[in-house]
Amino acid sequence: MVHHHKSNKQVEKSTEQVEKGRGSGHGRGMPRRPDEAELDRRTEEDRREVGLPADVPEAPTKQYEEADAEVDRQADRGEMPTGTAPKKERDPFPPSDYES
């Protein structure tokens, strides 16, 4: 079975045509597949209108990449153990700052 999906613009156009016939002037709600880019643009616009910063929060992927890069930097400087030694050669417990 093949599914054919309309784009958001096609859905809006067909909705407008139906609504024009009814003469109500009201839309039928959001399309089933909202356009994420358009929603982001409208959200930024709304935030600016009420005086909030229009910045959209960072994507989780970007946050992960930044954290991963920081771990790599710390490992390269020797501030973080890399775990490259075989398990049998490593200490059985993690290092501690407590004095024995």
Secondary structure in CASP SS format (residue, H / E / C, confidence):
PFRMAT SS
TARGET T0000
AUTHOR 0000-0000-0000
METHOD secondary structure of the structure
MODEL  1
M C 1.00
V C 1.00
H C 1.00
H C 1.00
H C 1.00
K C 1.00
S C 1.00
N H 1.00
K H 1.00
Q H 1.00
V H 1.00
E H 1.00
K H 1.00
S H 1.00
T H 1.00
E H 1.00
Q H 1.00
V H 1.00
E H 1.00
K H 1.00
G H 1.00
R H 1.00
G C 1.00
S C 1.00
G C 1.00
H C 1.00
G C 1.00
R C 1.00
G C 1.00
M C 1.00
P C 1.00
R C 1.00
R C 1.00
P C 1.00
D C 1.00
E H 1.00
A H 1.00
E H 1.00
L H 1.00
D H 1.00
R H 1.00
R H 1.00
T H 1.00
E H 1.00
E H 1.00
D H 1.00
R H 1.00
R H 1.00
E H 1.00
V C 1.00
G C 1.00
L C 1.00
P C 1.00
A C 1.00
D C 1.00
V C 1.00
P C 1.00
E C 1.00
A C 1.00
P H 1.00
T H 1.00
K H 1.00
Q H 1.00
Y H 1.00
E H 1.00
E H 1.00
A H 1.00
D H 1.00
A H 1.00
E H 1.00
V H 1.00
D H 1.00
R H 1.00
Q H 1.00
A H 1.00
D H 1.00
R C 1.00
G C 1.00
E C 1.00
M C 1.00
P C 1.00
T C 1.00
G C 1.00
T C 1.00
A C 1.00
P C 1.00
K H 1.00
K H 1.00
E H 1.00
R C 1.00
D C 1.00
P C 1.00
F C 1.00
P C 1.00
P C 1.00
S C 1.00
D C 1.00
Y C 1.00
E C 1.00
S C 1.00
END
